[in-house]
Amino acid sequence: KEKFKSYLTGIAILRTLKKLYPREFKWKLPPYEYEYKKLPIDILCGTDLIRLQIDMLEPLEKIEEKWVPGLNKFMQKRRKYLHY
């Protein structure tokens, strides 16, 4: 679990599908759950930035580097709440 980046792998799959099948690839449209405006991928990712980066076929490293600072900040903040 420390070495395999499952989230990044999912993004890599989406990016590859977008690259290989640009005309056929489409994002699922709303509704999703109880949301009728946002695209489901944006809800799942918590932002529209990842979708936009995939649409631009940005390199995976560039996509990942955008969320790392926020992730590090979250990991630091949560540390005091872990009891194990």
N, C-alpha and C positions, 0 to 999 in steps of 0.2 A: 504494500500500500504506500510505502514511502517513495518508491521509484516509479510506479506506473501512474501516469497522469490521466485518469479516466475522463475528466472534464475536457482537457485539451484534446484527447483522442476523439471525443464526440464532435468537437469543433472541427477537427481535422477531417472527419468523415463528411460533415456538412459542406466544408470548403471544397473537398475533392468532388463531391457530387455536383456542386455549383460549377466547378471548373470543367468537368467532363460532359455535363449535360446542361449547358447554360439556357437553352430554350425550354427544356422540360422542367427544370428545377423551379419550384415555386414555394414560397412560404405559406404555411397554413394561415388562412384568414380567420378573424374572429367570427363567432364568439368562441371563447375558451373559458371553461368554468363559468364564472359569473361576470366576466369582463367582455364588453362588447366593442371596445375601441382599440385596445392595444393588440398587436400581433402576439400569438401564443409564444413564439420564440423569444420575444422581448420580455414577456412575463417570466418565462423559465430562466432566462439569463439575468434578469433583474435590470436590464438596460437594453437600449436599442443599438448601442455601440458595437457589440459583437456581430449582430446581424449586418450592420453597415460595413464592417470590416470584411466579413465573409463576402458580401456583395462586391466589394472592391478587390477581392482575392488577395488581401494583404497576407504576407508571410505569417505562419503560425507564431514565430518568435515575436513578431511585432504585436500580434493580437494578445499573446500571453503577457508581454511586458506592460500592457496597459492596466491589467487588473492586479498585478503583483503588489504594487504599493498599498492598495486598499486591503488586499488579503493579509499582508504583513501587519498592517495596523489592526485589523480585526483579530488576528491571532495573538497579538500582544495584549489587546484589551480583554480578551476572553480568558487569558491565563489566570487571572485572579479569581475567576468563578469556577475553575475546575477543581474538583475535590478528589481526584484519583490520579 
